[in-house]
Amino acid sequence: MGKDRASRRARLRQQTAEDSGQSDKKRDSNASFAEEYAYVLKDLRWVFILAAVMFVLLIVLNLVLQ
């Protein structure tokens, strides 16, 4: 009975260590992903701003030319 508890504790410790190692890898990959693709967010913001300006320009032109 004592051996069962000891082996169960050992398995839980090992599983916990493996889980924490996987979460560290996930955090590292998420951080590197964010760093590598930071320029994409800047580009998307710029495209959105240009699209909004053009849309407003279309509305203004529509009102002026009517």
Jmol script that loads the backbone (N, CA, C; Angstrom):
load data "model"
ATOM      1  N   MET A   1       0.821  -1.185   0.000  1.00  0.00           N
ATOM      2  CA  MET A   1       0.000   0.000   0.000  1.00  0.00           C
ATOM      3  C   MET A   1       0.870   1.256   0.000  1.00  0.00           C
ATOM      4  N   GLY A   2       1.950   1.244   0.749  1.00  0.00           N
ATOM      5  CA  GLY A   2       2.854   2.386   0.797  1.00  0.00           C
ATOM      6  C   GLY A   2       3.561   2.602  -0.529  1.00  0.00           C
ATOM      7  N   LYS A   3       3.857   1.490  -1.220  1.00  0.00           N
ATOM      8  CA  LYS A   3       4.521   1.593  -2.516  1.00  0.00           C
ATOM      9  C   LYS A   3       3.583   2.200  -3.551  1.00  0.00           C
ATOM     10  N   ASP A   4       2.296   1.867  -3.476  1.00  0.00           N
ATOM     11  CA  ASP A   4       1.318   2.420  -4.410  1.00  0.00           C
ATOM     12  C   ASP A   4       1.224   3.933  -4.265  1.00  0.00           C
ATOM     13  N   ARG A   5       1.192   4.390  -3.034  1.00  0.00           N
ATOM     14  CA  ARG A   5       1.116   5.836  -2.795  1.00  0.00           C
ATOM     15  C   ARG A   5       2.370   6.533  -3.290  1.00  0.00           C
ATOM     16  N   ALA A   6       3.520   5.931  -3.015  1.00  0.00           N
ATOM     17  CA  ALA A   6       4.788   6.529  -3.435  1.00  0.00           C
ATOM     18  C   ALA A   6       4.879   6.580  -4.958  1.00  0.00           C
ATOM     19  N   SER A   7       4.470   5.511  -5.619  1.00  0.00           N
ATOM     20  CA  SER A   7       4.531   5.508  -7.080  1.00  0.00           C
ATOM     21  C   SER A   7       3.515   6.488  -7.667  1.00  0.00           C
ATOM     22  N   ARG A   8       2.352   6.604  -7.034  1.00  0.00           N
ATOM     23  CA  ARG A   8       1.348   7.558  -7.499  1.00  0.00           C
ATOM     24  C   ARG A   8       1.856   8.990  -7.344  1.00  0.00           C
ATOM     25  N   ARG A   9       2.500   9.271  -6.198  1.00  0.00           N
ATOM     26  CA  ARG A   9       3.078  10.607  -5.988  1.00  0.00           C
ATOM     27  C   ARG A   9       4.166  10.901  -7.014  1.00  0.00           C
ATOM     28  N   ALA A  10       4.985   9.917  -7.294  1.00  0.00           N
ATOM     29  CA  ALA A  10       6.064  10.105  -8.268  1.00  0.00           C
ATOM     30  C   ALA A  10       5.493  10.402  -9.648  1.00  0.00           C
ATOM     31  N   ARG A  11       4.444   9.673 -10.036  1.00  0.00           N
ATOM     32  CA  ARG A  11       3.817   9.928 -11.327  1.00  0.00           C
ATOM     33  C   ARG A  11       3.207  11.320 -11.388  1.00  0.00           C
ATOM     34  N   LEU A  12       2.547  11.730 -10.299  1.00  0.00           N
ATOM     35  CA  LEU A  12       1.954  13.071 -10.271  1.00  0.00           C
ATOM     36  C   LEU A  12       3.025  14.151 -10.365  1.00  0.00           C
ATOM     37  N   ARG A  13       4.148  13.960  -9.661  1.00  0.00           N
ATOM     38  CA  ARG A  13       5.247  14.934  -9.741  1.00  0.00           C
ATOM     39  C   ARG A  13       5.785  15.022 -11.164  1.00  0.00           C
ATOM     40  N   GLN A  14       5.968  13.875 -11.783  1.00  0.00           N
ATOM     41  CA  GLN A  14       6.496  13.852 -13.139  1.00  0.00           C
ATOM     42  C   GLN A  14       5.521  14.518 -14.108  1.00  0.00           C
ATOM     43  N   GLN A  15       4.237  14.223 -13.952  1.00  0.00           N
ATOM     44  CA  GLN A  15       3.228  14.808 -14.828  1.00  0.00           C
ATOM     45  C   GLN A  15       3.163  16.320 -14.629  1.00  0.00           C
ATOM     46  N   THR A  16       3.254  16.769 -13.400  1.00  0.00           N
ATOM     47  CA  THR A  16       3.229  18.204 -13.116  1.00  0.00           C
ATOM     48  C   THR A  16       4.442  18.889 -13.723  1.00  0.00           C
ATOM     49  N   ALA A  17       5.598  18.258 -13.618  1.00  0.00           N
ATOM     50  CA  ALA A  17       6.811  18.826 -14.205  1.00  0.00           C
ATOM     51  C   ALA A  17       6.693  18.906 -15.718  1.00  0.00           C
ATOM     52  N   GLU A  18       6.126  17.889 -16.336  1.00  0.00           N
ATOM     53  CA  GLU A  18       5.947  17.894 -17.789  1.00  0.00           C
ATOM     54  C   GLU A  18       4.967  18.977 -18.209  1.00  0.00           C
ATOM     55  N   ASP A  19       3.871  19.140 -17.455  1.00  0.00           N
ATOM     56  CA  ASP A  19       2.874  20.155 -17.777  1.00  0.00           C
ATOM     57  C   ASP A  19       3.463  21.553 -17.671  1.00  0.00           C
ATOM     58  N   SER A  20       4.253  21.810 -16.650  1.00  0.00           N
ATOM     59  CA  SER A  20       4.833  23.141 -16.507  1.00  0.00           C
ATOM     60  C   SER A  20       5.848  23.407 -17.600  1.00  0.00           C
ATOM     61  N   GLY A  21       6.546  22.403 -18.062  1.00  0.00           N
ATOM     62  CA  GLY A  21       7.480  22.562 -19.162  1.00  0.00           C
ATOM     63  C   GLY A  21       6.762  22.885 -20.456  1.00  0.00           C
ATOM     64  N   GLN A  22       5.607  22.275 -20.677  1.00  0.00           N
ATOM     65  CA  GLN A  22       4.833  22.541 -21.888  1.00  0.00           C
ATOM     66  C   GLN A  22       4.270  23.955 -21.867  1.00  0.00           C
ATOM     67  N   SER A  23       3.830  24.426 -20.705  1.00  0.00           N
ATOM     68  CA  SER A  23       3.274  25.776 -20.647  1.00  0.00           C
ATOM     69  C   SER A  23       4.365  26.817 -20.870  1.00  0.00           C
ATOM     70  N   ASP A  24       5.603  26.532 -20.424  1.00  0.00           N
ATOM     71  CA  ASP A  24       6.710  27.445 -20.686  1.00  0.00           C
ATOM     72  C   ASP A  24       6.986  27.522 -22.177  1.00  0.00           C
ATOM     73  N   LYS A  25       6.938  26.383 -22.853  1.00  0.00           N
ATOM     74  CA  LYS A  25       7.163  26.364 -24.299  1.00  0.00           C
ATOM     75  C   LYS A  25       6.069  27.145 -25.018  1.00  0.00           C
ATOM     76  N   LYS A  26       4.828  26.999 -24.562  1.00  0.00           N
ATOM     77  CA  LYS A  26       3.725  27.723 -25.178  1.00  0.00           C
ATOM     78  C   LYS A  26       3.905  29.220 -24.993  1.00  0.00           C
ATOM     79  N   ARG A  27       4.312  29.642 -23.782  1.00  0.00           N
ATOM     80  CA  ARG A  27       4.539  31.061 -23.541  1.00  0.00           C
ATOM     81  C   ARG A  27       5.654  31.589 -24.418  1.00  0.00           C
ATOM     82  N   ASP A  28       6.726  30.818 -24.559  1.00  0.00           N
ATOM     83  CA  ASP A  28       7.847  31.244 -25.387  1.00  0.00           C
ATOM     84  C   ASP A  28       7.430  31.358 -26.846  1.00  0.00           C
ATOM     85  N   SER A  29       6.663  30.379 -27.330  1.00  0.00           N
ATOM     86  CA  SER A  29       6.246  30.428 -28.731  1.00  0.00           C
ATOM     87  C   SER A  29       5.270  31.573 -28.968  1.00  0.00           C
ATOM     88  N   ASN A  30       4.391  31.861 -28.002  1.00  0.00           N
ATOM     89  CA  ASN A  30       3.470  32.989 -28.149  1.00  0.00           C
ATOM     90  C   ASN A  30       4.224  34.307 -28.163  1.00  0.00           C
ATOM     91  N   ALA A  31       5.238  34.425 -27.320  1.00  0.00           N
ATOM     92  CA  ALA A  31       6.024  35.648 -27.277  1.00  0.00           C
ATOM     93  C   ALA A  31       6.792  35.836 -28.577  1.00  0.00           C
ATOM     94  N   SER A  32       7.389  34.774 -29.086  1.00  0.00           N
ATOM     95  CA  SER A  32       8.137  34.901 -30.331  1.00  0.00           C
ATOM     96  C   SER A  32       7.186  35.178 -31.496  1.00  0.00           C
ATOM     97  N   PHE A  33       6.006  34.596 -31.469  1.00  0.00           N
ATOM     98  CA  PHE A  33       5.003  34.846 -32.510  1.00  0.00           C
ATOM     99  C   PHE A  33       4.613  36.318 -32.517  1.00  0.00           C
ATOM    100  N   ALA A  34       4.385  36.879 -31.342  1.00  0.00           N
ATOM    101  CA  ALA A  34       4.001  38.287 -31.240  1.00  0.00           C
ATOM    102  C   ALA A  34       5.127  39.195 -31.721  1.00  0.00           C
ATOM    103  N   GLU A  35       6.354  38.846 -31.398  1.00  0.00           N
ATOM    104  CA  GLU A  35       7.489  39.659 -31.827  1.00  0.00           C
ATOM    105  C   GLU A  35       7.686  39.575 -33.338  1.00  0.00           C
ATOM    106  N   GLU A  36       7.548  38.379 -33.884  1.00  0.00           N
ATOM    107  CA  GLU A  36       7.786  38.202 -35.313  1.00  0.00           C
ATOM    108  C   GLU A  36       6.726  38.865 -36.180  1.00  0.00           C
ATOM    109  N   TYR A  37       5.504  38.926 -35.713  1.00  0.00           N
ATOM    110  CA  TYR A  37       4.412  39.441 -36.530  1.00  0.00           C
ATOM    111  C   TYR A  37       3.866  40.774 -36.035  1.00  0.00           C
ATOM    112  N   ALA A  38       4.658  41.518 -35.271  1.00  0.00           N
ATOM    113  CA  ALA A  38       4.212  42.826 -34.789  1.00  0.00           C
ATOM    114  C   ALA A  38       3.982  43.779 -35.957  1.00  0.00           C
ATOM    115  N   TYR A  39       4.778  43.655 -37.015  1.00  0.00           N
ATOM    116  CA  TYR A  39       4.616  44.532 -38.170  1.00  0.00           C
ATOM    117  C   TYR A  39       3.278  44.312 -38.864  1.00  0.00           C
ATOM    118  N   VAL A  40       2.720  43.120 -38.751  1.00  0.00           N
ATOM    119  CA  VAL A  40       1.438  42.843 -39.398  1.00  0.00           C
ATOM    120  C   VAL A  40       0.330  43.688 -38.769  1.00  0.00           C
ATOM    121  N   LEU A  41       0.352  43.818 -37.453  1.00  0.00           N
ATOM    122  CA  LEU A  41      -0.659  44.648 -36.786  1.00  0.00           C
ATOM    123  C   LEU A  41      -0.536  46.098 -37.209  1.00  0.00           C
ATOM    124  N   LYS A  42       0.701  46.582 -37.331  1.00  0.00           N
ATOM    125  CA  LYS A  42       0.902  47.964 -37.780  1.00  0.00           C
ATOM    126  C   LYS A  42       0.361  48.143 -39.192  1.00  0.00           C
ATOM    127  N   ASP A  43       0.643  47.184 -40.058  1.00  0.00           N
ATOM    128  CA  ASP A  43       0.153  47.271 -41.431  1.00  0.00           C
ATOM    129  C   ASP A  43      -1.367  47.203 -41.489  1.00  0.00           C
ATOM    130  N   LEU A  44      -1.964  46.327 -40.681  1.00  0.00           N
ATOM    131  CA  LEU A  44      -3.425  46.225 -40.661  1.00  0.00           C
ATOM    132  C   LEU A  44      -4.070  47.510 -40.170  1.00  0.00           C
ATOM    133  N   ARG A  45      -3.472  48.140 -39.159  1.00  0.00           N
ATOM    134  CA  ARG A  45      -3.998  49.424 -38.687  1.00  0.00           C
ATOM    135  C   ARG A  45      -3.937  50.467 -39.796  1.00  0.00           C
ATOM    136  N   TRP A  46      -2.798  50.510 -40.505  1.00  0.00           N
ATOM    137  CA  TRP A  46      -2.624  51.476 -41.583  1.00  0.00           C
ATOM    138  C   TRP A  46      -3.649  51.236 -42.694  1.00  0.00           C
ATOM    139  N   VAL A  47      -3.877  50.010 -43.056  1.00  0.00           N
ATOM    140  CA  VAL A  47      -4.864  49.685 -44.089  1.00  0.00           C
ATOM    141  C   VAL A  47      -6.264  50.087 -43.623  1.00  0.00           C
ATOM    142  N   PHE A  48      -6.585  49.819 -42.363  1.00  0.00           N
ATOM    143  CA  PHE A  48      -7.894  50.185 -41.834  1.00  0.00           C
ATOM    144  C   PHE A  48      -8.084  51.699 -41.858  1.00  0.00           C
ATOM    145  N   ILE A  49      -7.063  52.446 -41.482  1.00  0.00           N
ATOM    146  CA  ILE A  49      -7.159  53.906 -41.486  1.00  0.00           C
ATOM    147  C   ILE A  49      -7.362  54.423 -42.910  1.00  0.00           C
ATOM    148  N   LEU A  50      -6.599  53.885 -43.854  1.00  0.00           N
ATOM    149  CA  LEU A  50      -6.761  54.304 -45.252  1.00  0.00           C
ATOM    150  C   LEU A  50      -8.164  53.971 -45.768  1.00  0.00           C
ATOM    151  N   ALA A  51      -8.668  52.799 -45.440  1.00  0.00           N
ATOM    152  CA  ALA A  51     -10.010  52.406 -45.881  1.00  0.00           C
ATOM    153  C   ALA A  51     -11.060  53.341 -45.286  1.00  0.00           C
ATOM    154  N   ALA A  52     -10.924  53.697 -44.019  1.00  0.00           N
ATOM    155  CA  ALA A  52     -11.877  54.595 -43.376  1.00  0.00           C
ATOM    156  C   ALA A  52     -11.833  55.982 -44.024  1.00  0.00           C
ATOM    157  N   VAL A  53     -10.637  56.484 -44.308  1.00  0.00           N
ATOM    158  CA  VAL A  53     -10.511  57.791 -44.958  1.00  0.00           C
ATOM    159  C   VAL A  53     -11.147  57.764 -46.346  1.00  0.00           C
ATOM    160  N   MET A  54     -10.907  56.716 -47.102  1.00  0.00           N
ATOM    161  CA  MET A  54     -11.493  56.622 -48.441  1.00  0.00           C
ATOM    162  C   MET A  54     -13.018  56.522 -48.379  1.00  0.00           C
ATOM    163  N   PHE A  55     -13.527  55.797 -47.389  1.00  0.00           N
ATOM    164  CA  PHE A  55     -14.972  55.668 -47.229  1.00  0.00           C
ATOM    165  C   PHE A  55     -15.594  57.028 -46.915  1.00  0.00           C
ATOM    166  N   VAL A  56     -14.969  57.767 -46.020  1.00  0.00           N
ATOM    167  CA  VAL A  56     -15.458  59.108 -45.679  1.00  0.00           C
ATOM    168  C   VAL A  56     -15.386  60.010 -46.907  1.00  0.00           C
ATOM    169  N   LEU A  57     -14.307  59.892 -47.665  1.00  0.00           N
ATOM    170  CA  LEU A  57     -14.162  60.690 -48.882  1.00  0.00           C
ATOM    171  C   LEU A  57     -15.278  60.380 -49.875  1.00  0.00           C
ATOM    172  N   LEU A  58     -15.628  59.113 -50.016  1.00  0.00           N
ATOM    173  CA  LEU A  58     -16.738  58.743 -50.898  1.00  0.00           C
ATOM    174  C   LEU A  58     -18.061  59.358 -50.441  1.00  0.00           C
ATOM    175  N   ILE A  59     -18.300  59.340 -49.155  1.00  0.00           N
ATOM    176  CA  ILE A  59     -19.546  59.916 -48.628  1.00  0.00           C
ATOM    177  C   ILE A  59     -19.581  61.418 -48.881  1.00  0.00           C
ATOM    178  N   VAL A  60     -18.455  62.088 -48.627  1.00  0.00           N
ATOM    179  CA  VAL A  60     -18.389  63.535 -48.839  1.00  0.00           C
ATOM    180  C   VAL A  60     -18.585  63.858 -50.321  1.00  0.00           C
ATOM    181  N   LEU A  61     -17.925  63.125 -51.202  1.00  0.00           N
ATOM    182  CA  LEU A  61     -18.095  63.351 -52.634  1.00  0.00           C
ATOM    183  C   LEU A  61     -19.541  63.110 -53.079  1.00  0.00           C
ATOM    184  N   ASN A  62     -20.163  62.105 -52.515  1.00  0.00           N
ATOM    185  CA  ASN A  62     -21.569  61.812 -52.851  1.00  0.00           C
ATOM    186  C   ASN A  62     -22.463  62.984 -52.440  1.00  0.00           C
ATOM    187  N   LEU A  63     -22.221  63.544 -51.274  1.00  0.00           N
ATOM    188  CA  LEU A  63     -23.044  64.670 -50.807  1.00  0.00           C
ATOM    189  C   LEU A  63     -22.777  65.918 -51.637  1.00  0.00           C
ATOM    190  N   VAL A  64     -21.530  66.136 -52.027  1.00  0.00           N
ATOM    191  CA  VAL A  64     -21.184  67.341 -52.786  1.00  0.00           C
ATOM    192  C   VAL A  64     -21.709  67.268 -54.211  1.00  0.00           C
ATOM    193  N   LEU A  65     -21.633  66.100 -54.814  1.00  0.00           N
ATOM    194  CA  LEU A  65     -21.999  65.975 -56.228  1.00  0.00           C
ATOM    195  C   LEU A  65     -23.497  65.790 -56.463  1.00  0.00           C
ATOM    196  N   GLN A  66     -24.280  65.636 -55.444  1.00  0.00           N
ATOM    197  CA  GLN A  66     -25.719  65.437 -55.640  1.00  0.00           C
ATOM    198  C   GLN A  66     -26.427  66.700 -56.017  1.00  0.00           C
TER     199      GLN A  66
END
end "model"
wireframe off; spacefill off
backbone 0.3
color backbone group
